[in-house]
């Protein structure tokens, strides 16, 4: 059984892509978050900086199975 319905995942993806355009089009990894019903979506992307370094950006969204976003965080 999937942790999130495909329609719910698409709705969440649109909200994440709107707030963090750098991860637009990235398929998230979906995992259960702890012992409750929350689900953690992790979007990871890499970009090349002007001086040649690679910058990894990770966006995590903590959501309910119905699609409500509880928390969004980003790490560079």
Phi, psi and omega in degrees: 000134180286148179288328179227143174290148181303322179294321179294317179297319178297320179296316179294316179303316179301318180293319180294315181296327179292320182278327182233082183299338181296336181258012181301130179089353180279131177278126184280154168274139186244122180219153175289142182251100176074207185264003181257192184274002183288153180236137179254123175255130180238122178250125181234133177219157178233142179224150178269129177277170182297331181266011172095357179279154177263129180248121178262131176240131180236128176245130177242136177237128177259119188228161174271162178298341179273352176107003178283128179276120181273320185202142173230134179225158177224148179226137176246000000 
